[in-house]
Amino acid sequence: DTGVSQDPRHKITKRGQNVTFRCDPISEHNRLYWYRQTLGQGPEFLTYFQNEAQLEKSRLLSDRFSAERPKGSFSTLEIQRTEQGDSAMYLCASIGTSLNEKLFFGSGTQLSVL
Amino acid sequence: AQSVTQLDSQVPVFEEAPVELRCNYSSSVSVYLFWYVQYPNQGLQLLLKYLSGSTLVKGINGFEAEFNKSQTSFHLRKPSVHISDTAEYFCAVTISGSARQLTFGSGTQLTVLP
């Protein structure tokens, strides 16, 4: 297993465009998290899936953000009508069923909105 | 809600010297505590975690941390650092026994000088 994969690694877009990121978790992990990290800050929680169900959303996740995990495997995070304030690193993480397991992070997608 | 404060944003230290990175947390319920390391252009990697039991926790790369409930602290220590330890370190907390998301501190940049 190669760990948590995120695609693309970098995305540059113009303000107002829509972008979509993909996360492929470790295959047997049923829980998946999205975080956002801006320069000089720790990651901030965005949303959480258990299998295909989105169980929790942060108030950071405005109406322009939507996340899906249609078959309980990979997940997508879409940002509509991007704003410059959306520029950040978007991190995905996954973990299995046991609370004693380790949370694995992907390398992230760096979004730059011009 | 829980919160994490990392008291030092930057810690420069000479190679082979000891280091302590400070972390304090706030929570009204019992918590699990974590330290993560982030190398440039990489995802976060778990260094160590405290779930229960012994308050002294040993992790990878020679790091250890001590949970102090009375002082609500979880400071990270290493007796002798290497150049390769240069990275950003994040303390994180989550509610005990839950699958809830991690709350991260703002990070401490450790720079090991030759």
Interface residues (C-beta under 8 A of the other chain):
Chain A: V4 R31 Y33 Y35 G40 Q41 G42 P43 E44 F45 Y48 Q50 E56 S58 L91 A93 L99 N100 K102 L103 F104 F105 G106 S107 G108
Chain B: V4 Q6 S9 Y36 N41 Q42 G43 L44 Q45 L46 K49 L51 F90 A92 G97 S98 A99 R100 Q101 L102 T103 F104 G105 S106 G107
